[in-house]
């Protein structure tokens, strides 16, 4: 099963960005998406931003993911 996770962009440097959910931060490749800005949310799969999502959709997905048994709940 493949899973993309919504992360918030907190820093952009050329083709890469630092994104986070709760206290978890990851460097991701943003080369496939245009016009991402700091503060935007995107779906991340295998280290690549694959789709920009609005804040409402990102929060809904984070809530659903937090309900998976043994999953860490992101800090808000």
PyMOL commands that set and color helices and strands:
alter all, ss='L'
color gray80, all
select helices_A, chain A and resi 55-66
alter helices_A, ss='H'
color red, helices_A
select strands_A, chain A and resi 5-13+16-21+24-29+41-45+48-53
alter strands_A, ss='S'
color yellow, strands_A
deselect
rebuild
show_as cartoon
